[in-house]
């Protein structure tokens, strides 16, 4: 399952809006570019971006981003879609896993023809958003500024303020030490963080390639959880750090409220992450900083001597 999504993500990144398949007599695309029809490609893995895929006869595997998949024939491997739904006719067969994110799985009969013990994963959220992004990938880097968008920014500021305030209240020592490490040696933290992030991603790819399926899934989920925890911790520490810096620079010396610093930091990072194109670098910085802070958490005495 994870192998399929890794291949899908790579295909999307490399071809950004194109379809990865040998389009010929057996695989064709409609004149409007919105539908791909697979007549017979039993040895091919087909990837489509922003298109509805129709499988007439045979295909090895099929993945789509921002489009539906309609199975009328035989798929020997996996079927996956991001921002779309999977439809399976009553006489159609799927031999592998079915993974749907941002859509639904709709077999024509209650007990569709499937290989026993294969997985079905359906996460039915954000279908319209994911489909829209797939059809216009530039939205990822340059979002549309609407009333809804600004409302989300306000909610994001509130969310991160509450999370940061709660964390600094429950674990003030851990946060203050993290802020001190950022101020003392940010370059060391960044170096440790980016090295560890690269090694972690390489380890996940190697695990997907060589470990059994159940082990690769477990390992990948563990890494994902740890990365998200590092991201949260890194963002909290950076919010407080930048908030204190802005306080010292623009407010009176007597106004050193930590709550105000948290609010300033939450606003700063939310606005930074809302900037077109810039937000991608900001997200990487948060991950790198978070990983670096987590890995240096036990070396308080060393940092104190720096």
N, C-alpha and C positions, 0 to 999 in steps of 0.2 A: 504494500500500500504506500509506504513512504517513498519507495523507489519510484513509483509512478509520479508522485507529486514533485520529487526532485527533478525528474526529466521534464515535467510540465513547466516548472519554474525556469529551468535552463532554456527551454524552447522559447518561452515568452521573452526572456531577457535578450536572447540572441536575435530573435526575428521581429520583436516589437511591432506587432500588427500584421505580420505575414502569417501564412500557414505553413507548417512543416510537413510536407508530404509530397511525394512525386506525383504531381498533377498530370494525369494522362488519360488514356481511354477508360481506365478503371476507376479513376478518381477525378471528379470534375467540380468546378465552381460555377455557380450561376452568374449571369451577366451583371447583376447588381452587386455581386460579391458577398452576399449575405448567407448563402447556402452552399454547403459542400456535400456532394453525393458520392458515397463510396459504393461502387458496383461490386467489385471483387478485388480484395487486396489481402489475402490470407497471411502473408508474411510481413506485413507492414504495421508499424506503430504510427498512427495518424494523430497529429496535433493541429488544432484549429484555434484561431484567435478571432473573436468577434463574429463567429459564424455559427449557424445551426448545421449540425452534422447529421446526415441520414445514412444509415448503413443498410444497403439493400440486400447484400448476400453475405460475404465473409470479410473479416478484418482481424488482425492479431490483437490490436488494442486501440482505443480511441480516447482522446482527451480534448476538452474544449474549455476555453476561457471566454466568458461573456456570451455563451450561446448554448442552446439546448442540444441534446443528443437523442436521436430517434432510432431505436434498434428495430429493424424489420427482419434482419437475417441472423447471422451467427458471429459473435465476438468471442474468440478463444481466450483472450486475456482480460485485462481490467478496463473499466469504463469510469471516467472521472470528468467532472465539470465544476468550474468555479464561476458562480454567477449565472447559472442556468439549471435546467432540470433534465432528468433522464427519463425517456419514455420507452417502454418495452412492449412490443406487440405480443399477442398471445402465443404465436408460433416462433417467436424469436428466442435466442439462447445467449446467455452471458456466462462464460466460463470462469471469470475472475471476480475480483472485488468490484463493488459499485460505491463510488465516493462522490458525494454531492455536497458542495458548500455554497450556500446562498441560493437554494432552490429545493427541489423535491424529487423523489423517485416515484414514478407513476407507471407501474406495470399494468397491462390491460386485464390481467386475471389475478385472482387472489394468490395463487401459488405459481409464480412465473418460473420459466425453465432456467434454472441456475445450477451451477456446480455445487454439490453439498459442501458445507463448512466454509464457504467463502463469505467474506464480510460485506455488510452494507452499512455505510456511514453517511448519515444525512444531517447536515447542519443548516436549517432553513432560515438564515438571517441575511439581511442586506442584499437580497437578490437584485433589486433595481439598481442599487449603488454599484455593485460589482459588475453588473452588465454594462452600466454606463461607462465605468472606468475602462473596461475592456474595449469598448467601441471607440473611446477617445482616451488613450493612455496618458496624454499630456495633463489630464486633470490631476493625476497623482502628484505631479511636480508644481502645477500652477492651478490651484483650485478656484472655482467660481465663487466670487464674493457676493453672497446673498444674505438675506435676513436670517435664514436658517443657519448659515455658516457662522455668522457672528453670534447667534444664540448658543451655538455649540462651543464657541470660544469662551463665552461667559461661564457656561457650565463646566468647562474644562478647568478654568481658573478656580472655581469653587471646589471642584473635586480634588485637585492637587493641593489646594490650601488645607482642606480638611484632612487629607491623608498625611501631609507633611506635619501639620499641627499635632495630630494624634501620635505619629511616630516619634516626634521630638519630645512629646510628653511622656510616652511609655519608655523610650530608650534615649534619654538626653545625652548620656555619656557616649554612646556609639555614634550619634550624629555629630556631636561636638568634636570628637576625635577625628571623624571623617573630614569635617570642615578644616580642622587643623592640618591634616595631611595634604589636602588640596592646596592650602596656602603655603605650606613648607616645601613641597616638591611635586608640583603638578606634572612636570615632565616625566618623572619616574613612574607616577601612577598611570599616565597615558601610555608610556612604553610597555609597562606590564600588562595593561588592559588590552591594547591592540594586539600584542603578541599572543595573549591567551585567547582572544576572540578568534584570531586566524587559526590557531591550533585546534580550538573547539570545533569550528566549522569543518576543518579537514578531518577531524576524528568522526564527526557525524557522517560525512560523505563516505569515509572508509567503512564505517559500521553498516551503512545502508548497502554498500557494495558487497561486503564479505560476510556479515553476520546473518544468521537465520532471520526470517521475517519477524518473528515475535520478539526477538532480542533487539533488532534494529528499531522497531517501533517503540519498545520500552526505553531504550537508550535515548532516542530522539526526543521523546516526551520529557524525560528527566532533564536533558540539556535545555529544552525550551523553558521549563519551569524555572531552572536555575538562572537562565539568562533574563527572564522577566523579573525575577526577584532582584537581580543585580541592577537592572534598569530602574526599578522603583527606588532602590536605595541610592543609586547614583543621582537620580533626579532630585530626591529629597535633599541630599547633601549639597548639590550644586545650586538648588534654589535658595537654600539658607546662605550659602557662601556668597552668591551674587547679590542677594538681598542685603547682607551686611555691608558688602562693598559699596552698593548704591547709597545705603544709609550714611556711611562715613563720608561719601563724596558730596552728597546733595542736601543732607539734613544736618541739623544742629548736633553738636557733640553730645548733648544730654538726651537726645531721642534715640535710645539704643534698644527699642522694644524688639524682642525676638519674634513676636507675633507679626509685627509690621514687616520685619525682614522676610518672613515666610511668605506674606502676601505679595510683597514686591517681587520676590523671586519667582513665585507662581505666575504672576502676570508677565514677567520678562520671558520666561521659558515658553509659556503658552504663545506669546506673540512671535517669538523666534521660530517656533515650530509651525507657525501659520504662514511664514514667509515663503513665497513660491521658490522652489529649487533649493533654497537655503536649508529648509527643514530636513532634507536628507542628511546633510552633514551634521546637523544638530542631533538627530537621532543616533547616528554613529558615535558622536561624542558622548552622549549619555550612556550608551552601552559600554563604551571603552572605559569611561570614568567609573561606572558602577562596578565593572569587573575588577578594575585596578584597586578600588577601595575595599572590595570584599577580600581580595587576595592579600592585601596588606593590613588587614584588620588586627592581626595578632602581633604585629611588629611595632607596637606603640612606642616602646623604649627607643628603638632605632630611629623612628621619625623624630622623636623628641630631641635627639642628639644632633639632628641635621642642622 
